[in-house]
Amino acid sequence: MNMMYLIKLTIIILISCCIQHKTYAIEKHAITILTPNNMSFAITEIIRNYSRTHHTIVTGSFNRLETLIHNIEEGDPADIIITDHPYWIKHLKQRGLVNISSITNLAEDKLVLITSKSYYNLNKEIFENITHANNDTKRKFYNNFIIAIPNKEKDLIGNYAEEIIEKSNIFTSQSRIIQNDDIKDLILNNHNIIGITNYTNTYDDPNINIIETFENKLHKRFVYQIALIASENMKEAENFINFLKSEDTLNILKKYGFEIIE
C-alpha cells in the first residue's frame, strides 16, 4: 500500500479474451485513465473487468493530482480523469480540456480518527469506553495526544481535517496539531499521536484501528468526480464511464470502502 503512495504506478492491462476456444484480439483504441493513488486498487480491478469484457487496452495512471494535471497540460495521452479535488476539474474546464457535460460525482469518502492497532490493544478497555463517552470526556482524553492531519498544501484531506477539529466538539483550542505527509506511518511509530485521514486509506489496514468516524456534515463533502478529457478517443472513454456507473462496477467501489453517490 505504501508504495502506491510513494511512486507513480502505471498499470497496463492487456487481455485477450477466449470465448468458446476462439481468441479475440484487442482491436479498440486504448483508454488512459488518470486517478488518485488512493483509488488504485478499486480502479485496477474495474480496469481488468472492462478489458476482459470489451477487448480494450486500458492504462491506469495513479499519481499525485498535481502531476496528473501537469501531464494533461503537457499533452500526454489521457481520456478520463477521476479526482477528489474540485479545483482541478474547474481548472481543466477553464482551459477547455474536459467535456463539461461529462463531469459527474462518482463516489464519496469519509474521514476517521485513527491510532495504531498495537496501542489500541494495549488500552482496549479505555478506547472502548471513549467510543461511547460524551464529548466532554472525549475532549479531556484526546487532549493527551498530538493530533496529526495531512499536509494542507499537498492534500485536500488536511483542510477537511482542520474543519473537523473546529466543528466536532471533541477537540479544544489547546489541542496540539501537526501536519505530516504520511499519517499512518507517523501513527505507527508514535503512540502519543493520533491522526485524521480518509476511511478508504485505513479501513482494511491490520496495523491501524479506527477510533472515531466523523459525520460528513462536519466538513466539505469528500467527493470523487469523473470527467472525459477532450481527446480523439472520447467515444470509447464514454463507454468506460458508462461501465463504471453500472451496479456491478459500483459494488467494486463499495468493496474498497467508497460510498456511492446516488
C-alpha positions as CSV (number, residue, x, y, z in Angstrom):
1,M,0.0,0.0,0.0
2,N,2.8,2.5,0.9
3,M,4.5,2.0,-2.4
4,M,1.3,3.1,-4.1
5,Y,1.6,6.4,-2.4
6,L,5.3,6.9,-3.0
7,I,5.8,6.1,-6.6
8,K,3.9,6.5,-9.9
9,L,2.0,3.3,-10.6
10,T,1.2,2.8,-14.2
11,I,-0.7,-0.4,-14.9
12,I,-1.3,-1.6,-18.4
13,I,-3.7,-4.5,-18.7
14,L,-3.5,-6.4,-22.0
15,I,-6.1,-9.1,-22.0
16,S,-7.1,-11.4,-24.8
17,C,-10.5,-13.0,-24.0
18,C,-11.1,-16.5,-25.1
19,I,-14.7,-17.4,-25.8
20,Q,-15.6,-20.9,-27.0
21,H,-11.9,-21.6,-27.6
22,K,-11.6,-18.6,-30.0
23,T,-9.2,-15.8,-29.2
24,Y,-10.4,-12.3,-30.0
25,A,-7.6,-9.7,-30.5
26,I,-8.0,-6.4,-28.8
27,E,-8.9,-4.1,-31.6
28,K,-10.4,-1.0,-30.0
29,H,-8.5,2.2,-29.2
30,A,-6.7,2.2,-25.8
31,I,-8.1,4.2,-22.9
32,T,-5.9,6.1,-20.5
33,I,-7.4,6.9,-17.1
34,L,-5.8,9.3,-14.6
35,T,-6.7,8.5,-11.0
36,P,-5.7,9.5,-7.4
37,N,-3.4,6.8,-5.9
38,N,-5.9,6.1,-3.1
39,M,-8.3,4.6,-5.6
40,S,-5.6,2.4,-7.2
41,F,-6.9,-1.0,-6.1
42,A,-10.5,-0.3,-6.9
43,I,-9.9,1.2,-10.3
44,T,-7.3,-1.6,-11.2
45,E,-10.0,-4.2,-10.6
46,I,-12.5,-2.3,-12.7
47,I,-10.0,-1.8,-15.5
48,R,-9.3,-5.5,-15.5
49,N,-13.0,-6.3,-15.8
50,Y,-13.6,-3.8,-18.5
51,S,-10.6,-5.1,-20.6
52,R,-12.0,-8.6,-20.4
53,T,-15.5,-7.8,-21.5
54,H,-14.7,-5.0,-24.0
55,H,-11.5,-6.4,-25.5
56,T,-9.8,-3.0,-24.9
57,I,-6.4,-1.9,-23.7
58,V,-6.8,0.3,-20.6
59,T,-4.0,2.2,-18.9
60,G,-4.4,3.4,-15.4
61,S,-2.0,6.1,-14.1
62,F,-2.1,6.7,-10.4
63,N,-0.2,9.7,-9.0
64,R,-0.5,12.9,-7.2
65,L,-3.2,15.1,-8.7
66,E,-0.7,18.0,-9.5
67,T,1.3,15.6,-11.5
68,L,-1.7,14.2,-13.4
69,I,-2.9,17.7,-14.3
70,H,0.5,18.7,-15.4
71,N,0.7,15.7,-17.7
72,I,-2.6,16.6,-19.3
73,E,-1.5,20.2,-19.9
74,E,1.7,18.9,-21.4
75,G,-0.3,16.9,-23.9
76,D,0.3,13.4,-22.5
77,P,-2.3,10.8,-23.6
78,A,-5.3,10.9,-21.3
79,D,-9.0,10.2,-21.8
80,I,-10.6,10.2,-18.3
81,I,-9.7,11.8,-15.1
82,I,-11.0,10.9,-11.6
83,T,-10.2,13.4,-8.9
84,D,-11.2,14.3,-5.3
85,H,-10.3,17.9,-5.7
86,P,-13.0,20.1,-7.4
87,Y,-10.4,22.8,-8.1
88,W,-8.7,20.6,-10.7
89,I,-11.9,19.9,-12.6
90,K,-12.6,23.7,-12.6
91,H,-9.0,24.3,-13.8
92,L,-9.3,21.9,-16.7
93,K,-12.7,23.2,-17.6
94,Q,-11.4,26.7,-17.8
95,R,-8.7,25.6,-20.1
96,G,-11.1,23.7,-22.3
97,L,-9.6,20.3,-21.6
98,V,-12.6,18.4,-20.4
99,N,-16.1,17.7,-21.7
100,I,-18.2,19.8,-19.4
101,S,-21.4,17.7,-19.7
102,S,-19.5,14.6,-18.6
103,I,-18.5,15.9,-15.2
104,T,-20.2,13.6,-12.7
105,N,-20.0,12.9,-8.9
106,L,-18.9,9.3,-8.7
107,A,-18.2,8.3,-5.1
108,E,-17.6,9.7,-1.6
109,D,-15.1,9.1,1.2
110,K,-15.3,9.9,4.9
111,L,-12.8,10.9,7.5
112,V,-11.7,8.9,10.5
113,L,-9.6,9.3,13.6
114,I,-7.0,6.6,13.9
115,T,-4.4,5.1,16.3
116,S,-2.1,2.1,15.9
117,K,-3.6,-1.3,16.4
118,S,-0.9,-2.2,18.9
119,Y,-1.5,0.8,21.1
120,Y,-5.3,0.3,20.8
121,N,-4.9,-3.3,22.0
122,L,-2.8,-2.2,25.0
123,N,-5.5,0.2,26.0
124,K,-8.5,-1.5,24.6
125,E,-10.9,-1.0,27.5
126,I,-10.1,2.7,27.7
127,F,-10.7,3.2,24.0
128,E,-13.9,1.2,24.0
129,N,-15.2,3.4,26.9
130,I,-14.2,6.6,25.0
131,T,-16.1,5.4,21.9
132,H,-19.4,5.7,24.0
133,A,-18.4,8.7,26.1
134,N,-19.8,12.2,25.9
135,N,-17.9,14.9,24.1
136,D,-16.6,16.5,27.3
137,T,-14.9,13.2,28.3
138,K,-13.6,12.8,24.7
139,R,-12.1,16.3,24.8
140,K,-10.2,15.5,28.0
141,F,-8.9,12.2,26.7
142,Y,-7.9,13.4,23.2
143,N,-6.1,16.3,24.7
144,N,-3.5,13.8,25.9
145,F,-2.4,13.3,22.3
146,I,-0.9,15.2,19.4
147,I,-3.4,15.3,16.5
148,A,-1.8,14.7,13.1
149,I,-3.5,15.8,9.9
150,P,-2.3,15.6,6.3
151,N,-0.3,18.4,4.9
152,K,-2.8,21.1,3.8
153,E,-0.7,22.4,1.0
154,K,-0.4,18.9,-0.6
155,D,-3.6,17.1,0.4
156,L,-7.2,18.3,0.5
157,I,-7.9,16.0,3.4
158,G,-5.8,18.3,5.6
159,N,-8.3,21.1,5.0
160,Y,-11.2,18.8,5.8
161,A,-9.4,17.6,8.9
162,E,-9.0,21.1,10.1
163,E,-12.7,21.7,9.7
164,I,-13.4,18.7,11.8
165,I,-11.1,19.8,14.6
166,E,-13.0,23.1,14.7
167,K,-16.6,21.7,14.4
168,S,-16.6,18.2,16.0
169,N,-16.6,19.4,19.6
170,I,-14.2,16.6,20.7
171,F,-11.0,18.7,20.5
172,T,-10.1,22.0,22.2
173,S,-8.2,25.2,21.3
174,Q,-5.3,23.6,23.3
175,S,-5.2,20.6,21.0
176,R,-1.7,20.2,19.6
177,I,-2.0,19.9,15.8
178,I,0.8,18.8,13.4
179,Q,0.8,18.2,9.7
180,N,2.5,15.3,8.0
181,D,2.7,13.7,4.6
182,D,2.3,10.1,5.9
183,I,-0.2,9.9,8.7
184,K,-0.3,6.2,9.1
185,D,3.5,5.8,9.3
186,L,3.6,8.6,11.9
187,I,0.9,6.9,14.0
188,L,2.6,3.5,13.8
189,N,5.8,4.9,15.2
190,N,4.4,7.3,17.8
191,H,1.9,6.2,20.4
192,N,1.4,9.8,21.6
193,I,0.0,10.8,18.2
194,I,-3.5,10.1,16.8
195,G,-4.4,11.1,13.3
196,I,-7.2,12.2,11.0
197,T,-7.2,10.6,7.5
198,N,-9.7,9.1,5.0
199,Y,-11.5,5.9,5.6
200,T,-10.6,4.1,2.4
201,N,-6.9,4.5,3.3
202,T,-7.3,2.8,6.6
203,Y,-10.3,0.5,7.0
204,D,-8.6,-2.7,5.9
205,D,-5.1,-2.0,7.4
206,P,-4.3,-4.6,10.0
207,N,-2.0,-2.2,11.8
208,I,-4.5,0.6,12.2
209,N,-7.5,1.0,14.4
210,I,-10.3,3.5,13.7
211,I,-11.5,5.2,16.9
212,E,-13.8,7.8,15.5
213,T,-15.8,8.1,12.3
214,F,-16.8,11.7,11.5
215,E,-20.1,12.8,10.1
216,N,-19.9,14.3,6.6
217,K,-21.6,17.4,7.8
218,L,-18.5,18.3,9.8
219,H,-16.5,19.1,6.6
220,K,-16.9,19.8,2.9
221,R,-18.0,16.6,1.1
222,F,-15.1,14.4,0.1
223,V,-16.4,13.7,-3.4
224,Y,-14.6,12.0,-6.3
225,Q,-15.6,13.4,-9.7
226,I,-15.1,11.8,-13.1
227,A,-14.8,13.6,-16.4
228,L,-13.9,13.0,-20.0
229,I,-10.8,14.7,-21.2
230,A,-11.0,16.2,-24.7
231,S,-9.4,13.7,-27.0
232,E,-9.9,11.7,-30.2
233,N,-10.9,8.7,-28.1
234,M,-13.9,10.2,-26.3
235,K,-16.4,7.6,-27.6
236,E,-14.5,4.6,-26.1
237,A,-13.8,6.6,-23.0
238,E,-17.5,7.4,-22.6
239,N,-18.2,3.6,-22.8
240,F,-15.8,3.1,-19.9
241,I,-17.6,5.7,-17.8
242,N,-20.9,4.1,-18.5
243,F,-19.4,0.8,-17.4
244,L,-18.1,2.4,-14.3
245,K,-21.6,3.6,-13.4
246,S,-23.1,0.1,-13.7
247,E,-24.4,-1.5,-10.5
248,D,-21.8,-4.4,-10.5
249,T,-18.9,-1.9,-11.0
250,L,-20.2,0.5,-8.3
251,N,-20.2,-2.5,-6.0
252,I,-16.5,-2.8,-6.5
253,L,-16.0,0.7,-5.3
254,K,-18.2,-0.1,-2.2
255,K,-16.0,-3.1,-1.6
256,Y,-13.0,-0.8,-1.2
257,G,-14.8,1.5,1.2
258,F,-16.2,4.2,-1.0
259,E,-19.8,5.4,-0.7
260,I,-21.7,5.7,-3.9
261,I,-23.4,8.9,-4.7
262,E,-26.9,8.2,-6.0
